[in-house]
Amino acid sequence: MAGSTGRWLGGMAFEIAQDGHTFVLDAPGDSGGADAGPRPKALLLSGLIGCTGMDVVSILAKMRVEGFTFRLEASAP
């Protein structure tokens, strides 16, 4: 089970602790942040890419497919 906690650092920045890892989320300067980390929406897209990619790679491994390359892209307004 995944779990996350967030601690406000000031401005728009939050330090996130997740499963033994820590990272900072922030907003760009024109939105009150200091651009100290990725934006939350972009991180959601990254999670979607990671989850989907791991599923596909796992399925290909079970099918014993080898020597492939794989790239995913996601965007949002």
C-alpha positions in Angstrom: 0.0 0.0 0.0 1.4 3.4 -1.0 1.4 6.3 1.3 2.4 10.0 1.0 2.7 12.9 3.4 3.3 16.5 2.5 5.0 19.3 4.5 4.6 22.9 3.4 7.9 24.6 2.9 6.6 28.1 2.2 5.4 29.8 -0.9 3.8 27.0 -3.0 6.4 24.3 -2.2 5.7 21.1 -0.5 8.2 18.4 0.6 6.6 15.0 -0.1 7.6 11.9 1.7 6.5 8.7 -0.1 7.6 5.2 0.6 11.0 6.1 1.9 11.7 8.8 -0.7 11.4 12.5 -0.5 11.0 15.2 -3.2 9.7 18.7 -3.6 6.7 19.9 -5.5 6.5 23.5 -6.5 4.9 26.0 -8.8 6.6 28.4 -11.3 7.5 31.9 -10.3 4.5 33.5 -12.0 2.2 31.3 -9.8 3.9 32.2 -6.5 6.4 29.4 -6.5 10.2 29.2 -6.9 10.3 26.4 -9.5 12.0 24.1 -6.9 10.4 20.9 -8.2 7.9 19.4 -10.6 4.3 20.6 -10.7 1.7 18.3 -9.2 -0.2 17.8 -12.5 3.0 16.8 -14.3 3.8 14.4 -11.5 0.4 12.8 -12.0 1.2 12.3 -15.7 4.5 10.8 -14.7 2.8 8.3 -12.4 0.4 7.4 -15.2 3.3 6.8 -17.6 5.1 4.7 -15.0 2.2 2.6 -14.0 1.1 2.0 -17.7 4.7 1.3 -18.7 5.4 -1.2 -15.9 2.2 -3.0 -16.9 3.2 -3.2 -20.6 6.8 -4.3 -19.8 5.5 -6.9 -17.4 3.1 -8.3 -20.0 5.9 -8.4 -22.6 8.2 -10.1 -20.2 5.6 -12.8 -19.6 5.2 -13.2 -23.3 9.1 -13.6 -23.5 9.4 -10.6 -25.9 13.0 -9.4 -25.9 15.0 -6.7 -27.6 12.2 -4.1 -27.7 12.2 -0.3 -27.0 9.3 1.4 -25.5 8.4 5.1 -25.0 5.3 6.7 -23.6 4.3 10.4 -23.6 1.5 12.1 -21.8 0.4 15.8 -21.8 -2.3 17.9 -20.3 -3.4 21.5 -20.6 
